[in-house]
Amino acid sequence: MTDPASSLYSVRMRSFLEDRHLAGGEDIVAAEELPERITELLNRGLSPSTHDPGRERRPSLTFRIDPVDPGALVSAPLLPVHCLKSDTVSETWAFVRDALALLETQGFLLDSKHLLEQCRLLLAGNRPVSPGAFLLSPDGDPLDPDGRGIRVTHFGMLRRVREGMISQVAVHGTGTSRRFIEALQIASKALHSPPVLLEFCLSDNPEYTTGYLALKGVGYIRLPHLKPPGIPAGGRLYVMEKPVDSSLETLLGYLTKTPVLFTEESDVFPMTGSRTLLERIAAHRRTDG
């Protein structure tokens, strides 16, 4: 019998205008699913929602399709999904502040105040614009080799898993957009790597005000009202659990090249107040000394 993994392909799309990244998407699919998935990604790249309405110049698109090495393929779980119940920007940032401070008291080698400053730099637009993520040490210092950010790529989920997750989130206030599904995959792949403790993400779409905080051992926490509407600033930060100087190259190789396939749905919990979410974070203590 043929191994199903032997027929998998990684398909990636990028839509851009000159040097400006507009949209992207990717998946890992069987060969017979490629035509349909390519068409879906093509339509996304050409969609008016990916660039300013009324733009006269059309975007450029690039596709890359590569066979997946069955020996390199990693099966990983999706993070469980939580959603903060918040009505204001200040309430959401208070939760982020308290969550980082709590991790510091749980034995993680974090400088929570410095990390909070780094998160706020994304909102202020004081970091270089990059479609990739910035790697930070536990104390908040940058680890990026060239300062341009790291793009997490080569991931996908089975179609039944995608459809199941969309059905779950439809009744939990997390939204059904493909933006959420892809963000969940990015966070799940990153946190599957032992060195990565957390990810903080703020969309640079001026009209999309929701972001997330993903924590190892806790899950993906959706953060509504992370910024006021109309602000184009955003970005991603990955924070390491401990220094990774000797293993940084291995980590970068995993994030940017190792194919990861999500084969099972994760739990999606109802919207929850900050106190309950902080209690869940408090239950997660560093155990490796």
N, C-alpha and C positions, 0 to 999 in steps of 0.2 A: 504494500500500500504506500502511495506517495505521501510524504510528510507535508501537511498543509502549509507549514512554515516555509517550505522550499519554493512556493509560488508567490510569496509576498513581495510587494514593491513599496518603496517610500516615494510619495509624490509631494512636491513642495511648489507653492506658487508665491510669487511676489509681484505686487503692483506698485509702480513708482512713477514719479514725475520729476525728471531731472535727478536731483540728489535727494528728493523728499520721498520717504517711504509712505505709501498710502494704505496698503492692506497686504495681508499675507494669510496663508493657510496651508495646512499639510495634513497628511494622514498616512497610515500604513494599511494597504488593502491587498486583497488577492488579485491576481492578474485579470480575472474576468470582471472585476469591479472597477478597473481602471477607467474605462471610457466614461462611466457615469460620474465617478468622483472628479475626474478632470473637468468635465462639463460644469459641475457644481462650483469648483474652484475658479474656473474661467468666468462664470457669471458673477461671482463675488468680486473678482478683480476688476470687472468692467462696471460694476454697480455704481450709480451716482453717489451712493452713500459713502463711498471710499474716497471721494474728493469733493471739493467745494461745488455746490450747485451752480450751474451756469458756466462752469469752466469750459473755455473754448478748446483748450489743448487736451487731447486724450491721453490717458495714462499708458505707460509701457508695461508689459507683463513678461515675466520670465517663469518658465517651468523647469523643474529638474525631477527626473524619474529614475530611480536607482533600484536594482534588485536588492533585497534584504538578505544578508548572510544569515542563514538559520543558526549557525554557531554563535553569532554575536547577539542574536535577539534576546531581549530581557522581557519577561512578563512581570508586571508590577501592579500593585493595587492602587486604585484611585483613592485620594484622601476623602475621608468623611466630610460632609459639607454642613457648616453652621452658618447662620445669618444673624448678624447683630441687629437688634431692634433699636433704631435710633431715628430721631426726627430732625437733628440739626448737625451742622459741621462741627461745632464745638463739642457736642456729645460724642461724636464718633472719634475725634482726636483725643478726647479724655480717655476713651477705652484703649486706644493704641498706646498712649502714655502709660496707663496702668498695666497693660499686658506686658510691655517691655520691662517695666520696673519689677513686676512679679517674677518674670523669668530670672532676673538678676538675683532675686532672693532665693530662687529654687536651686542654686548651685551652678548655674550656667555662668561662664566667664564673660559676661556682657557688661559693657558700659552703656546702660540704658539711656542716660541723658544724651550721650553723644550719638547713639543710634537714632533717637528721636529727632535730633537735629538733622541727621542725614535724611530721614524720611521727609522732614519739612522742606528740605532743599528741593525735593522733587516738586512739591506744591508751589514753591516760590519760583521755579524755573531757573534755579541757580546751578543746575548740573548740565553738562553737555547733552544736547539732544541726541538720543541714540535709540534705535529699535531694540537694542540688546539690554541686558541687565548688568548692573554693577555689582561686583563681588566685594564684600567687606569682611574684614577680620572681626572677631568677637568684640573688639573695642571700637569698631566703626571705621577703622582705617581702610583705604582702598587696596584691593589686591589685583585689580585688572592689569595684565601685563602691558597693555598699550593704551589703557584709558578709554577705549571705544565701547566697552560693554560686551557682554557675551550673549549670543542668541542660543537659546535652548531649542534644539531641532531634533528631527528623526523620532517622532512619536505618533501614536495613533490608537484608535480603539475599534473594537469590533462593532459592526453596524448595530447589532442587537443591543450592545451596551450603550451606544450613543442614543438610540431611540428610547431605551429604558431610562436613562438619566434625564432626558428631555421630559419624559412623562412624569418622573418624580418631581422635578423642580417646578413643574407647571402649577402645582398646588401648594408650594412652600414659600412663595414670595421671593424666590431667588431669580426669577426670570427664566425665559426659555431661549435666550439669544445664543447664537453660536459663539459669541464673545465669551460667555460664561463657560461653555463646554471646553473651549480651547484653553482658557486660563486655568481651568481645573487640571487639564492634562499637563500643562507646563509646570504648574506647582507640584503636581504629583510626581513627575519625573525628577524634578530638582530635589525634592525632599526624600526621594528614594535613595539618594546618595548619602552615605554616612556623614560626610563633613558638613552638609548643609542643615542648619537648624531652623531657619525661617526665611520666608520671602515676604516682602512688602511690595504691593503693586498699586499704582495710581494711573489710570488711563489718561493719555494725552488728548483724547477726544474732548473738545470743549463742552459738549452737551452730555457726555457720559460721566456722571459724578460718583459712580460706585467703584470701589477698589476692593482689595482683600489683603488679609494677613494670613499666611499659611504657616503653621507651626508643627514641627515634628512631634508626634505623639498626641496631637490634639486634632488637627485637620485644617481644612480650608475655611476661613472665616470671612464671609462676605461683609463688606463695610459700606453701607449706604451713606450718602451725604459726606463723602470724604473731601469734597471740594465744592465750592459754589459753581453754578453753571457759568459757562462762558470763559473758563480758564483753560488754555491749551497745554499747560504744563503737565508733565507726568513722567513715569518711568518705573523701573523695577530695581529692587535691591535684594541680593542674597547675602545672608549673614551666616558665617561659619560657626559651628559649635565650638571649635578650638582651632589653634593655628594649623595651617595646612601647607606651609612652605615646601615641605619635601614631597607632598602629594598633589600639588596644584596642577601639574601637567596631566596627571591621571584624571582629576576632577574635570578639567576643561575638556578632555577627550570624551568623557562620559556625557557631559552636558550637550556637546555639540555634534557628536558622531554616533554614539551608541543607540541603536534602535530599541525603543521601548514600546511594548504593546499592552494596552489595558484590556483585559478579557472579562472582568466582572464589574458590575455596578457597585457603587458605594452608598452608604446611608446618607440621606438628606434630612436634616433635622429642621423642625419648625423655627421660625424667627424667635430669638431668645434675647433677653435683657443682658446688659453688661455684667451684672453680678453673677448670673449663672455661668456665663462664659468664662469669667475670671476664676470661678470655682473649678471649672474643668481644666483650666491651665494650671491651677495650683496643684492639681492631682498629678501633674507630670513633673517629676523631679529628675535631675540628672543622676544617673546611676553608675557611670563609669569612673567616678572620682575625678 
